């Protein structure tokens, strides 16, 4: 599933995780990479050791989304078979092997925000009728 603005790709996986890619960061097929600026500006004097340490600290505190344009959810202990965006791309529904409809909220991709169990079989496909109806 691709977001309506075309910048974000959502992919479910048989290992029970959801992967979210910022397509603006992807330079080669299947390779999430960050766009980095050089650490040294040739027009300025080299950074001091303290400035280098601060730069390294700032980079290490960035999330994988900030660094690579990629995040992955925790394992959901179920195979995610189908996905669809609703609510103006604020919610992502995932159909699972066990018949549970899992809901992720935009920006909190680590774990589901809600779930609807009870479907008698696996949810292999989802169809968005409109922003409020699946």
C-alpha positions, 0 to 999 in steps of 0.5 A: 500500500502506498500513501496518497501523497506517494511518499510512504510505502507500507509492507506487511510480512509473513514474519509478523512485522509491518515495514514502513518506507519513506520513498524519498530516501530509497535510492536503489531497489530494496535499499533504504538509505539516508541522504546525508550531508558531509560532516566537513564543509570545505569552506570552514575549518575542520571541526574540533574533537568536541564538535565531532563528539556532539555531531556523533551524539546527535546522529546516534539519537536519531530514529531509524526513520530519521536516518534511513526513512525506514521503520519496522513494527514489533513482531505481531505473533501473526502473519500480516496478509493484507493492508489498506490505508483509511481515514486520510492515511491516518490508520492502517488496517492489517488482515492477519492469518488468525482472522484478526483485523489489526489497526496501526495509527500513523506515526506509531508503527511499533505496535498496533493501536487496536484490534478486532478479533473474531473473523472465522478465517484468515483475512487475505484481502481488504478493500477500501470502499471509502475512507470510513468503510472497508 
